[in-house]
């Protein structure tokens, strides 16, 4: 009964579009797999398929059906007879595998070690070439220490009010980078301690040097300021520091009331990570270096994910911005509560600086509200 109905579908003369060819191939494969599993010695279905392909007006259908007939074999014992060969198209691509955080992190670290060994081997192989060119090695090969990065796609729209995430956090094991800072303060003691630590510090004189071009601001990664010097910095250096992301801001915890608080934060700058939502709701975080242990990187990841969860806005979503209902000046518009079924975490990828690609993470191991947070799911 089922075979007659399915084979009758192949006898219908349908227009040979791309979707029709795909569905015909899929149906033929499914019928052959089912018939071979239920009764491997029966040849009635194969004969019906061959007759339908010969009566069809499309040569592509006949060639496709005949090739499918010879390629499919009966299912082995213990497997489901309803499993067909996966059909990959542009509309139905092959699914990308997801990995837990410990497994994905180990995969990224293995790639880092492989590239590190390859660079060291290439350096030794080129030793003769360097000697022929008269190049002397001043010491051992300083291999590149790659940075492990995390990219999170959140269901937020930074164009909407209250959904643009921006801030900073302190990682328990740092980022492994040395950060140089510009320190704007009028306190002489704070200036001296900042200069001893290797930073550029000053008040009005430092602002004048930056305007005159005597201080190369491109070699600095952060800028800190006290509240008494902030108006001068905003008025005179906004066009220079703003495009480079160096403008002191209260949201990024780079503006302080006292010099002692500034010095405390200055010691933590190598462990501080600043983040800002990009277009599309994507946020990038440096997790650490390739020389870190997996446990250190996992603890840094825990801090990052927990911070992202803590700053979750009350209303979020990437849908179009709805117009306010009603016409009064005091109308607040759509005041509905956030639906419980709306996802906050969409995707998370882990990668290294020179890695060829990224590893898609299982969101169950990334979301702090999940019981499998930073664990292997059972």
Secondary structure, 3 states (H helix, E strand, C coil): CHHHHHHHHHHCCCCCCHHHHHHHHHHHHHHHHHHHHHCCCCCHHHHHHHHHHHHCCCHHHHHHHHHHHHHCCCCCCCCCCCCCCCCCCCCCCCCCCCECHHHHHHHHHHHHHHHHHHHHHHHHHCHHHHHHCCCCCCCCCCCCCCEEEEEEEECCCCCCCCCCCEEEEECCCCCCCCCCEEEECCCHHHHHHHHHCCCEEECHHHHHHHHHCCCCHHHCCEEEEEHHHHHHHHHHHHHHHCCCCCCCCCCCCCEECCHHHHHHHHHCHHHEEEEECCCCCEEEEEEEECCCCHHHHHHHHHHHHHHHHHCCCCCCCCCCCCCCCCCCCCCCCCCCCCCCCCCCEEEEEEEECCCCCCEEECHHHCCCCCCCCCCCCC
